[in-house]
């Protein structure tokens, strides 16, 4: 039996299993017209995530900390990639060489894991076609970069700076004035908000292209969005993303404790405890999952 026939048979079996699961668990798990899959609900959920992200950013006291940021693992990887910050030309070349080797090795291992294990052996439908490739390869590349950073530390001469959780000089390129939490977190908040905006635009683009499940939802806007042979949606999406992310970055980097900075002084919604902030973080995760439900 050919590989194509095996995949087709597995797809049929999966479809039957989904149908049986729908009967056991309720049609809402597979019904595309359930209320939380309505276009308005999908866009609202993405907007709620953006609001939750900024609320927890405003409430987290770590964002005002003057302590040097230290994230083991991520710091190791960012430090290895910042090869120009090495103390000598030889160490810079070693960082660059190990980075290239780790990236190539991570891509190879990720591809091998994706094809030989996740698809051919475990037959996971979620990784069919090109699905899951970016996530798998990114994870394996991060692991190989982490290993490469530890190998780099073995070759560093005595007295030279080792790579660690504090080696995040790469963030200076993205606007961090120093490696203190109050500046580093602004970079990550801008990144987080930009990802939220990208998700919002992607969801809006998806629901405005739909002509099957909810064809009568904003039909005029859908026709305008798909006008110009599809170029309207492409140009509009890029403009919205670039303008929104740029505005968001300016606003985030304008926050702080200085007199001219934007400050969160609300005492009605503010003053949350560690427990409430932890619950809010859990809500963000669950809301994120709802966007793909």
N, C-alpha and C positions, 0 to 999 in steps of 0.2 A: 504494500500500500504506500503510495507516494505521500510526501510531507504535506502537500496541498490537501489531499483527501483526509489525512488525519486532522488537520486544522478545521476542515469543513465539518467533519463528524463531531469534533469537540465543540464547535460553535452551535451545532444543532442540539447537542446534549445540554449545553449551557442554557440555550433558549428554553428548552423544556424544563430545566431545573428552575429557571427564573419564573416561569409560569406557575409551577407548583408552589414556589416560595410566595408568589403573589397571593395565591389562594389561601395559604396557611397564615401569612403575616398581615394580610390586608392589602388591597389594591393601591393604597396611597404610596407604597414604596416604589411602585413602578408606573403609576399613573402620571403622565406628563401634565395633566390638567388639574392636579391637586393644588390647593390654594397657595402653598408656599413656593410653588413653581410658577406662579403667575408673574408676568414681566415686571409689574409694579413692585411685587414683593421681593423679587430678585435684586432689583436696583436698590430698594430700600435697605435690604440686608447689607449690601456693599457700603452704602452710605453710613449705616450704623457702625460698621467696623471702623471706618475712618474716624468717626466721632469717639468711639471707645479708645482708639489708639492715642488720640490727642488728650483725652481725659486722663488716662493713666500716665501719660508723659508729664502733664501738668501737676499731677498729684505725687509722683515718685520723688522723694527727697534726694535720691542718689543723683538726680540730674543737677543738683546744686553742690555736689561734693567736689572738693579741691584735691581729693586723693587721686593718685595716678591710677589709671585704669589697668586692670590685670585680669585677663581672660585666658587662662591656659588652653592651649589647643588652637583657638582662633588667633591668639597673639603669635604663636609659633609659626602658623601658616603665613600670616601677613608679614611677619619679620623676614621669612625666607624669600617672599616675593619682592621685598624692598631691598634688592641686591645693591642698589646704588648707595645705600646707607651703611654699608659694611666699612670696617675700619681700615681696610687695605684693598688694593686691586685684586690680590690673590683671593681674599675672602669674598669679594664681590663676584668674581668669576665662579667660585665654588657655589655660592648661592644661586647664581644664574644657571649653572650646569645642573645642579640638583633640582631646581624648579622645573626646567625643561624635561629632565628625565622623569620626574614625578608626574607631571601632567601627561606625558605620553604613556607612561605605565598605568596611570589611573584610568585613562581613556580605554586602553587595551583591556585591563581587568574588568572595567565596567561593561564594555561590549561583550566580553566573554561571559560574564555573569548574567547579563541580560538575555543573550541568545541561548547559551547552553543550559542554564539553570532555570531562570524565570519563565522562559518561553517553551523550550523543548522538553525539559524534564518536569517542571511543575505545571505547565500549561495554564499559566495565569492569564485570564482574559484582559486584565487591566494593563498588561504589557504587550498586547498584540499590536502589530504594525509598528508605528513610531512612538506609541504611547509609553511613557515612563522612561524613555531613553535618557532624557536630560537629567532627571532626578537620580537615576542609577549611576550615570557617569560622573555627575557632580559629587555624589557621596563617595565613590571610590577614589576620585581625584583628591578630595580633601584628605582622605585617609593616607594616600601615598605622599601627599605634601607634608602631612604630620610626621610620617616616618622619615622623610627626607630632612626635615628640620632637626630631628633627633640625631640623624647621621651627621649633619653639619656640626652640631655641638661636640661630637666626638673628635672632629678635626680642628676645632678652634684652639689656637695656641693659648697658653697660660697668660692671663692678664687681659685677654680680649673678651668682649661682651658676648655672652651666650644668648641664644634665642629663648624667649620665654613668653609668658602671658602679657608682658608689658611691651613687647616688641611690635608696636603698632604704628610705626612712623609713617606707614602708607596713608594713614588717615589725614596727614597734613595736606595731602594733595586734594582732599575733599573739603577743606575749610576748617579743620580743627586747629585752633590756635596753639594748643598744647595737648598732652595726652592725659589730662585730668578728665574725670568722669563728666564734668559739666560741659566740656567741649566735645568729647568723644561721643557722648549720647546724642548730641545734636546731629551728628553725621548719621547715626543709626536711626534716629527719628525721621530725618529727611528721607532716608532709604525706605523705611517702613511706610511712611505716608505716600511716597512715590509708587510703591508696589500697590497700595490700596487704590490710588488713582488709576493705575493701569488696570486693576481688576474691575473697577467701576466702568471704565471705558470699554473693556472687553465684554462685560455683561450687557451694557447698553447696545453695543454693536451686534451682539448675538440676538437680543430680543427684537431689535429693529429689522433684522433680516428674516425673522420668522414669518412664514406665510402659511404654515400648516396647523400648528397647535393653537395659537391665538391670532388668527388672521384679522380679526376685527378690532384689535387693540391698536389705537393710533395709526390707522391706515394712511392718512395723509403724511404724517411724519415719516412713516416707513418708505413711502414712495419718494419723498424728498431725500431721505438718507441714502437710498439706493440709486439716486439719479446720476446722470453723467456716466453711465456705464460702470458704476461702482467707484468712480474717482471721488465723488463727494464724501463718501464715508471714509475713504483712506485719508484725504486731506483733513477732514474735520477731526478724525481721531488723533492724528499727529498733532494738530494745532492744540486740541484740548489737553493732550498729555503734556506737551512741552510747556505751554503757558501755565497749566496748573502746577506742575512739578517745580517750575522756576519760582512761581509765587510762593509755593509751600516752603521751598528752601530758604527764601528770603525771610519769611515769617519765623521759621524755626530758629534761624541763626540770629534773629532779632530778639529772642527771649533771653532772660538772664536776670541778674540782680542789680545791674547798673541803672542809673536814673532814667536813661533814655530807652531802656529795654522794655519789651513786652513782659508783663508779670501777671501771674495767676494769683489774684487776691480775693477771689470769691470765698466767703466763709459759709455760705449756705450749702453748696455742693462740695466744698473743699474739706480738708481736714480728715481724710479717710485713714483708717488704720491699716496695718500690714495685712490683716485678715481680709478686709474689704478689697484691698488692691489685689490680693491673691485670687479672690473670687472673681474680680473683674478680668484678670488675665485668663481665668478658666472660661469666662463668658466669651472672650475674644476668640479663643480656640474653637469653641462650639459654634459661634457665629460664622467663623471661617469655614467650618465643615458644612454649614447650612448653604453656603453659596454654591457648593457643588452637589447638593443633595438632589 
